[in-house]
Amino acid sequence: MARCSQWLALFLLLLSLLGGGSSQNSSAPRGCGLGLQASYTPLCDLEAVWGIVLEAVAGAGVLTALLLALVLLGRLPFITEPEKRSPVGLLLLLLLGVLGLFGLSFAYIIRPDERVCVARRALWGVLFSLCFSCLLAQGWRLRRLARQGKSPGAWQLCWLAISLTLVQAIIATEWLVLTVVREGQPACGYLPLDFTLASTYALVLLLASLVLAVLCLCGKFCKWKRNGVFLVLACLLSLLLWAAWSGFYLYGNRALGHPPLWDEPTLAIALVSHGWALLLLHAIPEVHCCVRPPPPPSAPDYFDTSQPPPRLRETSFDEDVALPHRPYMENQAFSFDEHNAALRAGGYRNGNLGSRPSVPFRSNVYQPTEMAVVLNGGTIPSAPPNYTGRHLW
C-alpha cells in the first residue's frame, strides 16, 4: 500500500506539472517560446502574420545589402578607372542607410516603449536623409560626367552626403529635446502630423535628387545617361512611396476607422519598401557599373569601307630632320644634262613601247635615290623649276 501511494503521488505531481505547462502555453502566442518578453511577441506570433512577413523581407534586404558591400570592397583593388572609383564610398554610405532602414523596421514590429519610441523618432528622418543625400550627391556626380566627362572626387561626394545628413540629425535632436526633455512629454506621445513634418527635410532632398537626375539626361556624354535613367526611376519610386505612406499614415487609417495600432504596420512597410526600391533601382545597377571591367581597346578594321582611310603624311624632304653634314663627292649620275635633252626631244624613248610623253611627277619636288641621300650627307640638292622627273626609260 505504501508503494502504491508513492506511485500515485508521483503521477499527481506529473499531472500538475503538465497542467502548469499547458496554462503557460495558453498565455504565450502561438509560435513563440515561454521565456520571450511580451514586447517581442509580434516577431514570432503566427496569428499576426504581417510581422513575420516583414521580418523575412527585411532580413533578405539586409543580406542583399551586405553582399553588395562585400562585392564592392572585394573588387575595389581591380577598379582602375577614376570615374568608377569615385562613387564607391558614396555607395557604401547608401548601403549603410539601407541597412538602417531594414533594421529600423523591426522597431515598428515590436511593441513600443520609451526607448523604442526615441529610436523611432530619432532615426526615421536621419536614415532617410542619408539615403536621399547619397542620391543627391550621385545626381551631382552624373551631372558633371554627362556635361564635362569628369567626376568629382570621392571625398567630396562623401562629405556632401554626410553634411546634408547632419542637418536632419540636428532637426531630430531639437524635436526630441523640446518635446521630451524640456516639456516632459512621453516619447511615444506624438501626433502623426508632427512626425511627418519632422521628416520634411528628407522630402526636400528627394525632390532635389529628382531634379538633378533629370538634368543628367541632358549632357553630351551619352555613356552616363543609363545611370541617370536608373537614378530617375529610383527617385520617382521613392517619391511615390513617400506620398503613399504619408497619406495613409495621416488620413487613410482614420478614414477607414482603423485603430492607432495600424500606424506601426504602415510605417514598417514604408521602411522595407523604400529599402528595396533603393537596392533594386540604384544600388545594384551602380555596383554592377563599378565592378564591370572596361571594354578592351578595339583594333582598327581595315576592311571597313564606310570610314575614310587615314591620311598619309604628305610633306617634302625639307621638313625632315637634317642629317649631320659631312663632305661628299658629287655624284655625276644626277646631272641634268640628260634630262634637259629628254625635254628638248619632246618625251622619253622606250625601245619596246616607242615614244612616251613626259608626265609631271610631283612637280617642283626633286626625288633622289637613297644612294644620293647617303652620298649627299642628308642635304638634298635643289632641283630646277622645270624639272618633271627622272629619265626612267
Secondary structure, 3 states (H helix, E strand, C coil): CHHHHHHHHHHHHHHHHHHHHHHHHHHCCCCCCCCCCHHHHHHCCCCCHHHHHHHHHHHHHHHHHHHHHHHHHHHHHHCCCHHHHCCHHHHHHHHHHHHHHHHHHHHHHCCCCHHHHHHHHHHHHHHHHHHHHHHHHHHHHHHHHHHHCCCCCHHHHHHHHHHHHHHHHHHHHHHHHHHHHHCCCCCCCCCHHHHHHCCHHHHHHHHHHHHHHHHHHHCCCHHHHHHHHHHHHHHHHHHHHHHHHHHHHHHHHHHHCCCHHHHHHHHHHHHHHHHHHHHHHHHHHHHHHHHCCCCCCCCCCCCCCCCCCCCCCCCCHHHCCCCCCCCCCCCHHHCCHHHHHHHHHCCEEECCCEEECCCCCCCCCCCCCHHHHHHHCCCCCCCCCCCCCCCCC
